[in-house]
Amino acid sequence: MAPNPLHILLVEDNPGDIYLIVNALHTGSIPKDVQVVEDGEAALSYLRRKRRFRNARRPDLVVLDLNLPRVDGRQVLAELKADPELMTIPVVILSTSEAPSDITTCYERHANCYLTKPLDLVEYLDLVQAIEDFWLGCAALPA
Amino acid sequence: MPTEAPTAAAEILLLTQRAEDLEVIRQATETNRLNVVSRCPDILSWLRREGQYGTAVRPDLILLDLDLSNQEDCELLSQVKEDPDFRRIPVVVLAASESQENIYQAYSLHANAYICKPPDRQDFVRVIRATLHFWLALARLPRE
């Protein structure tokens, strides 16, 4: 394993989704560590290394749900992409929302891509694998 | 199934000057439509439907073969991503350079993704296929 495996921040409040995404990521072949935060406020604190996240590592990739407690995922996206320190971190939106307005707004706010959670379990696992394959295996990420 | 491919063929707008890259990308395009220009200003003319591009179709995905150590290439990316009419169209940068400076520059100018073109042709084919599959069959793209 590389000394510094890729670091993914998963922002997701649903325990079922967390279980599924984290397990799917851990079965992938690319070494990585995954940190989970369950609301938008914690996500911003993590990214800004505030309070209990003082020693947090800068993530190489953020996987962000939209409907989150405390601070909504749309707001997290807007703040992250407006912050010169954080804006280069690629953000993958992974949401149940298929609303065209959500898709458009997220791209307007510079989400790097928008994916919807499949209802079918096998498709869901394949999609998480595809996130790994493209973002960790194919795209070049800023260090 | 939420991740199904769009029913209509997707429109791809590609900027490249390299015939050998174009051939690989054309093969990977499958049933989608590939529109190609070879000069930076033509991307903006295409998007704005200026001059010879008066009837150009709006792309679903833009692929730009860029060298981001070049000022003109940076300006093109920044112009596309700052334009309120076009900035939501995903832009994937294809580049020969693996320099962290260029990668950082691409993401700070809001490229949706940066792909280093592998020197080996088979690897390049694989990367292009994976990129187009991810964006056209899995990602949800904004309508208009």
Interface residues (C-beta under 8 A of the other chain):
Chain A: K81 M87 T88 I89 P90 E98 P100 I103 T104 Y107 E108 H110 N112 C113 Y114 L115 T116 K117 P118 L119 D120 E123 L127 A130 D133 F134 W135 G137 C138 A139 A140 L141 P142 A143
Chain B: M1 P2 T3 K81 R87 R88 I89 P90 E98 Q100 I103 Y104 Y107 S108 H110 N112 A113 Y114 I115 C116 V127 A130 T131 F134 W135 L138 A139 R140 L141 P142 R143
